[in-house]
Amino acid sequence: MTWEQLLSLQRFGDTTKRIRKEQDEIRLGFEVDYDRVVFSSYFRSLQDKTQVIPFSKTDFVHTRLTHSLEVSVVARSLGRLAGKEVLKRHPHLQKVHGYHPNDFGAIVAAAALAHDIGNPPFGHSGEKAIGHYFETGQGKQYKEELTPEEYADLCQFEGNANGFKLLTESVPGAPGGLRISYATLGAYMKYPKGSLPYRPTAHVADKKFGYFQSEKAFFGELAIDMGLKDQARTHRHPLAYLVEAADDICYTIIDFEDGINLGWISEDYALEYLIKLVKDRMDTEKYAGLQSTSQRMSYLRSLAINSLIMDAVEMFLAYEQEILAGTFVHALLDKSKYKAQMDDIIAISVDKVYRSDEVLQKEIVGYKVISTLLSAFSTAAVNQFKGTTNTYDQLILRLVPQGTPLIEETLYKTLLNASCFVASLSDGKAMELAEKMK
């Protein structure tokens, strides 16, 4: 892989090559990507989607929206810091092609802003509920009418793949979806593979899948344009490592902070576990003068995030050649000097937050809501696809907003659209629709 190809400004439908030196510096193409994500309806729905703690009435607990904004801020810093050093190592990128450190920051920030845009309501339990419906529930009846790859897309429904669909899917009046630059789409794609063949490996890019069969052809074009594909595999875009690092940093530190602010984790843990991340930068006198738990946590959190940003950039630069060669198989923070401390923090969050009674009970509610909605909308959509709708199906279909893709030319795309529509709902809207159906 070469940076010249990886930093592609191309967009869906372009007939000529976009040249970096010809870009308007006031409104750079990569910065346009960020704006398009912010103003999309998909992004706005994140304000009422669960990060970890569903239906929280407290103002300091994070939603998918606030989490995504914070990840994008961290990602921008990662991108700029790494980009500055990459340009020093490859001076022709700036002298000949006109790239700047801020280009790297803009790409990674936009990709990070969109990283959760395809996630269903109620967190990861929403993904599992959709998959369960098709694997062992009512949706299993469609298995014989689908290819193995199509069926796997539904049974392993993946928010990352749904996000790529939302960013790139052509709809009436909007060919190419949001028409995000190829570089940003590449940075977004943490898992550059389809749902099948399922071949789990030690490579971090093989943990999940990143596109549905409906977007396979376009992703192939994208991969070829940026030089991600060789005979062995399609490689992860190098900047996807920075997007992943930004997400890892934020959820590790900020979910821990949420748990402390809620009183689920003792504040004593904050100093005990975070001190190892911040001891070189901590002003003990300033810390002692802070009056509240939230102030103390805010101070420790900012120092911890800064430590992890600097460490992630160091890892990215240390392994740049392996990353460009496609042979680096780890997440950046797996190689971090702070890995042991992060593992300790995550273990506490798992025990005290992710497995708390409040979170588990509300995930169960969300699971039932998703199952109820998917059963109704997929059945109605399939019946219309097959020309067998009844009065109830017609009533259900009237709940789908005008312009939302639903009935397509194949059963697979119809079922996928029904699943993606349910995934697009906010927690509150999903609850409201489920209540109406009862």
VMD Tcl script that draws the C-alpha trace (Angstrom):
set ca {
  {0.00 0.00 0.00}
  {1.18 3.54 -0.75}
  {0.07 6.76 0.89}
  {-0.53 8.38 -2.50}
  {-3.33 5.91 -3.19}
  {-4.55 5.64 0.39}
  {-5.22 9.39 0.66}
  {-7.73 9.28 -2.20}
  {-10.12 12.19 -2.57}
  {-12.30 10.27 -5.05}
  {-16.03 10.01 -4.48}
  {-18.77 7.81 -5.89}
  {-19.57 8.78 -9.47}
  {-16.41 10.81 -10.15}
  {-15.28 10.64 -13.78}
  {-11.99 12.52 -13.28}
  {-9.27 12.22 -10.67}
  {-9.39 14.63 -7.73}
  {-5.96 16.17 -7.12}
  {-4.98 17.32 -3.62}
  {-3.14 20.43 -4.87}
  {-6.28 21.56 -6.67}
  {-8.45 21.41 -3.53}
  {-10.00 24.50 -1.97}
  {-8.08 24.96 1.29}
  {-11.05 26.76 2.83}
  {-13.31 23.73 2.41}
  {-11.14 20.69 1.89}
  {-12.72 17.52 0.54}
  {-11.92 15.49 3.63}
  {-13.53 18.14 5.83}
  {-16.67 17.97 3.69}
  {-16.94 14.31 4.75}
  {-17.25 15.36 8.38}
  {-19.95 17.90 7.56}
  {-21.98 15.38 5.56}
  {-21.96 12.91 8.44}
  {-22.97 15.59 10.98}
  {-25.94 16.74 8.93}
  {-27.22 13.24 8.12}
  {-30.37 11.93 9.77}
  {-28.49 8.73 10.63}
  {-26.09 10.68 12.83}
  {-28.84 12.66 14.57}
  {-30.56 9.45 15.68}
  {-27.50 8.60 17.78}
  {-28.60 11.17 20.36}
  {-31.13 8.64 21.64}
  {-29.17 5.44 21.20}
  {-27.56 3.53 24.03}
  {-23.80 3.64 24.50}
  {-23.72 1.40 27.58}
  {-26.39 2.59 30.00}
  {-29.86 2.53 28.38}
  {-32.60 5.09 29.10}
  {-30.36 6.97 31.54}
  {-31.97 10.12 32.94}
  {-28.67 11.58 34.13}
  {-27.00 14.27 32.05}
  {-23.45 12.96 32.32}
  {-23.94 9.45 30.93}
  {-22.90 9.02 27.32}
  {-25.11 8.22 24.36}
  {-23.86 6.99 20.99}
  {-23.91 10.64 19.87}
  {-21.69 12.03 22.62}
  {-19.44 8.97 22.38}
  {-19.06 9.47 18.61}
  {-18.23 13.17 19.02}
  {-15.60 12.38 21.64}
  {-14.08 9.61 19.52}
  {-13.85 12.01 16.57}
  {-12.01 14.59 18.70}
  {-9.48 12.00 19.87}
  {-9.18 10.66 16.31}
  {-8.44 14.12 14.92}
  {-5.53 14.49 17.34}
  {-4.25 11.01 16.48}
  {-4.47 11.74 12.77}
  {-2.72 15.10 12.91}
  {0.10 13.87 15.13}
  {0.66 10.76 13.04}
  {0.27 12.68 9.78}
  {2.92 15.20 10.76}
  {5.48 12.42 11.19}
  {4.34 10.48 8.11}
  {4.94 13.59 5.98}
  {8.43 13.94 7.44}
  {9.16 10.35 6.45}
  {7.57 10.75 3.00}
  {8.25 14.42 2.10}
  {7.07 13.98 -1.49}
  {3.50 13.64 -0.17}
  {3.62 17.31 0.82}
  {6.07 18.73 -1.73}
  {4.71 16.95 -4.80}
  {1.08 16.15 -3.92}
  {0.25 18.91 -1.44}
  {-0.93 16.87 1.56}
  {-0.81 18.39 5.06}
  {-0.98 16.90 8.59}
  {-4.52 18.22 8.94}
  {-5.59 16.02 6.02}
  {-4.82 12.95 8.11}
  {-6.71 14.47 11.05}
  {-9.75 15.30 8.90}
  {-9.93 11.80 7.40}
  {-9.66 10.01 10.74}
  {-12.05 12.43 12.50}
  {-14.76 11.96 9.84}
  {-14.40 8.17 9.86}
  {-14.50 8.13 13.67}
  {-17.56 10.37 13.74}
  {-19.37 7.78 11.59}
  {-17.99 4.68 13.32}
  {-21.24 3.88 15.22}
  {-23.69 5.29 12.69}
  {-25.02 1.83 11.77}
  {-25.48 0.50 15.28}
  {-29.03 -0.60 16.25}
  {-30.80 0.73 19.35}
  {-29.97 -0.80 22.76}
  {-26.28 -1.35 22.10}
  {-24.82 -4.67 21.02}
  {-27.87 -6.51 22.31}
  {-29.72 -4.93 19.36}
  {-27.32 -6.57 16.91}
  {-27.73 -9.90 18.67}
  {-31.54 -9.62 18.63}
  {-31.58 -9.09 14.86}
  {-29.21 -12.00 14.30}
  {-31.20 -14.25 16.64}
  {-34.43 -13.54 14.73}
  {-32.93 -14.97 11.54}
  {-30.77 -17.72 13.01}
  {-33.18 -19.37 15.43}
  {-36.36 -17.30 15.32}
  {-39.13 -16.66 12.84}
  {-36.69 -15.44 10.18}
  {-35.14 -18.89 9.87}
  {-37.92 -19.73 7.39}
  {-36.11 -17.66 4.72}
  {-32.83 -19.59 4.88}
  {-33.48 -21.80 1.86}
  {-34.38 -18.79 -0.30}
  {-31.07 -17.01 0.35}
  {-27.45 -17.69 -0.55}
  {-25.18 -18.67 2.36}
  {-23.56 -15.23 2.24}
  {-26.90 -13.42 2.29}
  {-28.19 -15.52 5.16}
  {-24.95 -14.96 7.12}
  {-25.36 -11.18 6.70}
  {-28.70 -11.40 8.49}
  {-27.75 -13.98 11.14}
  {-24.60 -12.06 12.07}
  {-26.10 -8.60 11.60}
  {-23.23 -6.17 12.01}
  {-23.45 -2.46 12.84}
  {-20.18 -1.75 11.02}
  {-21.56 -3.20 7.79}
  {-24.82 -1.32 8.24}
  {-22.86 1.90 8.69}
  {-21.02 1.33 5.42}
  {-24.39 0.71 3.76}
  {-25.80 3.98 5.13}
  {-22.75 5.97 4.03}
  {-22.64 4.56 0.48}
  {-26.11 3.28 -0.51}
  {-27.71 4.95 -3.50}
  {-31.27 6.10 -2.85}
  {-33.61 8.16 -5.07}
  {-32.14 11.63 -5.32}
  {-28.86 10.66 -3.65}
  {-26.67 8.40 -5.80}
  {-23.77 7.09 -3.76}
  {-25.43 7.96 -0.46}
  {-23.47 10.65 1.38}
  {-20.69 10.45 -1.26}
  {-17.91 10.27 1.28}
  {-14.30 10.34 0.00}
  {-12.67 6.98 -0.57}
  {-9.94 7.73 1.99}
  {-12.53 8.34 4.73}
  {-14.50 5.24 3.75}
  {-11.29 3.24 3.89}
  {-10.46 4.59 7.34}
  {-14.02 3.76 8.45}
  {-13.68 0.12 7.31}
  {-12.11 -1.64 10.31}
  {-13.10 -5.08 8.98}
  {-12.51 -5.20 5.19}
  {-14.33 -8.47 4.58}
  {-17.80 -9.95 4.12}
  {-19.65 -12.21 6.54}
  {-18.43 -15.34 4.68}
  {-16.14 -17.15 4.48}
  {-15.90 -17.13 8.27}
  {-12.23 -17.69 8.95}
  {-11.32 -16.37 12.39}
  {-7.62 -15.55 12.63}
  {-5.33 -13.69 14.98}
  {-5.62 -10.62 12.74}
  {-7.61 -7.82 14.37}
  {-9.27 -7.04 11.01}
  {-10.90 -10.49 10.99}
  {-12.82 -10.10 14.26}
  {-16.02 -9.00 12.50}
  {-17.12 -8.10 8.97}
  {-17.49 -4.70 7.40}
  {-19.87 -4.87 4.44}
  {-23.05 -6.66 3.41}
  {-23.34 -8.52 0.11}
  {-25.38 -5.58 -1.19}
  {-22.25 -3.35 -0.96}
  {-19.68 -5.96 -1.96}
  {-19.18 -4.65 -5.51}
  {-18.66 -1.05 -4.44}
  {-16.27 -2.03 -1.67}
  {-14.29 -3.98 -4.26}
  {-13.95 -0.84 -6.39}
  {-12.93 1.14 -3.33}
  {-10.28 -1.40 -2.35}
  {-8.78 -1.45 -5.84}
  {-8.70 2.35 -6.10}
  {-6.72 2.64 -2.86}
  {-4.49 -0.37 -3.39}
  {-5.87 -2.33 -0.43}
  {-6.29 -5.58 -2.35}
  {-3.67 -8.15 -3.29}
  {-3.76 -11.87 -4.11}
  {-3.75 -12.87 -0.43}
  {-6.46 -10.63 1.03}
  {-7.97 -7.17 1.20}
  {-5.95 -5.23 3.73}
  {-7.15 -2.78 6.31}
  {-6.58 0.91 5.47}
  {-3.75 2.12 7.75}
  {-5.81 5.01 9.12}
  {-8.45 2.52 10.32}
  {-5.95 1.61 13.04}
  {-6.18 5.18 14.34}
  {-9.99 5.16 14.22}
  {-9.97 1.92 16.19}
  {-7.50 3.36 18.71}
  {-9.66 6.45 19.25}
  {-12.70 4.26 19.95}
  {-10.70 1.99 22.27}
  {-9.35 4.96 24.21}
  {-12.75 6.57 24.66}
  {-14.79 3.57 25.65}
  {-12.11 2.31 28.04}
  {-11.70 5.57 29.92}
  {-15.14 7.13 29.55}
  {-17.28 4.07 30.34}
  {-15.14 3.78 33.49}
  {-15.81 7.45 34.24}
  {-19.56 6.96 33.74}
  {-19.51 4.07 36.19}
  {-17.79 6.23 38.81}
  {-20.13 9.19 38.28}
  {-23.12 6.86 38.69}
  {-21.69 5.51 41.93}
  {-21.40 1.98 40.52}
  {-17.60 2.08 40.80}
  {-15.86 3.47 43.87}
  {-13.94 6.68 43.24}
  {-11.00 5.04 45.00}
  {-10.62 2.87 41.91}
  {-10.13 5.98 39.78}
  {-6.95 7.02 41.49}
  {-5.75 3.43 41.89}
  {-6.16 2.50 38.23}
  {-5.76 5.80 36.40}
  {-2.71 6.95 38.35}
  {-0.57 4.52 36.38}
  {-1.61 6.26 33.16}
  {-1.19 9.83 34.41}
  {1.49 9.80 37.11}
  {4.06 11.55 34.90}
  {1.72 14.46 34.14}
  {-0.46 14.70 37.23}
  {-0.38 17.85 39.35}
  {-1.13 16.36 42.77}
  {-1.73 19.77 44.34}
  {-4.27 20.70 41.67}
  {-5.98 17.31 42.01}
  {-6.25 17.68 45.79}
  {-7.97 21.05 45.35}
  {-10.81 19.71 43.17}
  {-14.09 19.67 45.09}
  {-16.27 17.02 43.45}
  {-16.03 13.52 42.04}
  {-16.94 14.72 38.55}
  {-14.21 17.40 38.62}
  {-11.58 14.93 39.79}
  {-12.66 12.37 37.21}
  {-12.64 14.98 34.44}
  {-9.07 15.91 35.32}
  {-7.85 12.31 35.45}
  {-9.75 11.40 32.29}
  {-8.19 14.21 30.24}
  {-4.69 13.26 31.36}
  {-5.32 9.55 30.72}
  {-6.66 10.17 27.22}
  {-3.68 12.36 26.40}
  {-1.27 9.63 27.57}
  {-3.02 7.04 25.41}
  {-3.10 9.34 22.37}
  {0.64 9.87 22.51}
  {1.26 6.16 23.01}
  {-1.04 5.13 20.12}
  {0.73 7.55 17.75}
  {4.07 6.14 18.85}
  {2.85 2.60 18.09}
  {1.46 3.63 14.70}
  {4.76 5.17 13.66}
  {6.82 2.31 15.06}
  {4.85 -0.20 12.97}
  {4.15 1.97 9.92}
  {6.00 -0.29 7.49}
  {4.23 -3.43 8.72}
  {0.88 -1.62 8.56}
  {1.54 -0.51 4.98}
  {2.61 -4.05 4.09}
  {-0.58 -5.47 5.61}
  {1.37 -7.67 8.05}
  {0.52 -5.85 11.29}
  {-2.16 -8.03 12.91}
  {-2.81 -6.21 16.20}
  {-4.86 -3.25 17.38}
  {-2.45 -0.42 18.21}
  {-3.34 -0.43 21.89}
  {-2.64 -4.16 22.11}
  {1.01 -3.10 21.78}
  {0.65 -0.20 24.20}
  {2.90 0.11 27.23}
  {-0.35 0.80 29.12}
  {-2.11 -2.39 28.00}
  {-2.07 -3.99 31.46}
  {-3.60 -0.88 33.02}
  {-6.27 -0.69 30.32}
  {-7.12 -4.36 30.79}
  {-7.57 -3.72 34.52}
  {-9.89 -0.76 33.86}
  {-11.96 -2.75 31.35}
  {-12.27 -5.67 33.80}
  {-13.70 -3.32 36.44}
  {-16.12 -1.79 33.91}
  {-17.29 -5.24 32.80}
  {-17.98 -6.28 36.37}
  {-19.51 -3.06 37.68}
  {-21.11 -1.47 34.59}
  {-21.63 -3.82 31.63}
  {-22.95 -6.61 33.86}
  {-24.85 -4.41 36.29}
  {-28.48 -5.35 36.95}
  {-29.71 -2.06 35.47}
  {-27.85 -2.52 32.19}
  {-28.73 -6.22 31.84}
  {-32.43 -5.71 32.61}
  {-32.76 -2.90 30.11}
  {-30.86 -4.86 27.46}
  {-33.45 -7.63 27.92}
  {-36.22 -5.07 27.33}
  {-34.39 -3.83 24.24}
  {-33.96 -7.38 22.97}
  {-37.69 -7.97 23.17}
  {-38.48 -4.63 21.51}
  {-36.15 -5.34 18.57}
  {-37.58 -8.84 18.13}
  {-41.15 -7.49 18.12}
  {-40.36 -4.80 15.54}
  {-38.32 -7.02 13.26}
  {-41.00 -9.69 13.20}
  {-43.63 -7.13 12.18}
  {-41.63 -5.17 9.61}
  {-39.83 -8.08 7.95}
  {-43.05 -10.10 7.63}
  {-44.93 -7.14 6.14}
  {-42.07 -6.32 3.76}
  {-41.72 -9.91 2.55}
  {-45.47 -10.23 2.07}
  {-45.48 -7.09 -0.06}
  {-42.44 -8.38 -1.99}
  {-44.36 -11.61 -2.69}
  {-47.68 -9.84 -3.31}
  {-49.47 -11.43 -0.34}
  {-50.00 -8.49 2.02}
  {-52.99 -8.43 4.35}
  {-54.59 -5.46 6.11}
  {-52.28 -5.70 9.13}
  {-49.18 -5.74 6.89}
  {-50.42 -2.60 5.15}
  {-50.89 -0.85 8.49}
  {-47.37 -1.84 9.58}
  {-45.85 -0.59 6.33}
  {-47.50 2.80 6.82}
  {-45.28 3.24 9.89}
  {-42.18 3.28 7.67}
  {-41.21 6.89 6.85}
  {-41.62 7.93 3.25}
  {-38.40 7.53 1.26}
  {-37.01 4.76 3.47}
  {-35.71 1.88 1.29}
  {-37.72 -1.26 2.00}
  {-39.13 -3.41 -0.82}
  {-36.39 -4.31 -3.32}
  {-35.96 -6.56 -6.33}
  {-34.73 -9.52 -4.24}
  {-35.87 -11.18 -1.03}
  {-32.40 -10.67 0.48}
  {-32.39 -6.92 -0.04}
  {-35.96 -6.65 1.23}
  {-35.09 -8.50 4.45}
  {-31.87 -6.53 4.82}
  {-33.74 -3.25 4.38}
  {-36.29 -4.25 7.01}
  {-33.44 -5.09 9.40}
  {-31.63 -1.85 8.63}
  {-34.81 0.17 9.17}
  {-35.24 -1.34 12.63}
  {-31.53 -0.71 13.28}
  {-31.97 2.96 12.32}
  {-34.51 3.62 15.08}
  {-33.53 5.40 18.26}
  {-34.13 3.65 21.58}
  {-37.14 5.85 22.31}
  {-38.70 5.47 18.87}
  {-38.25 1.70 18.97}
  {-39.97 1.55 22.36}
  {-42.81 3.75 21.08}
  {-43.44 1.60 17.99}
  {-43.32 -1.61 20.01}
  {-45.87 -0.20 22.45}
  {-48.18 0.75 19.57}
  {-48.00 -2.78 18.21}
  {-49.02 -4.22 21.56}
}
mol new
graphics top color blue
foreach p $ca { graphics top sphere $p radius 0.5 }
foreach p [lrange $ca 0 end-1] q [lrange $ca 1 end] { graphics top cylinder $p $q radius 0.2 }
display resetview
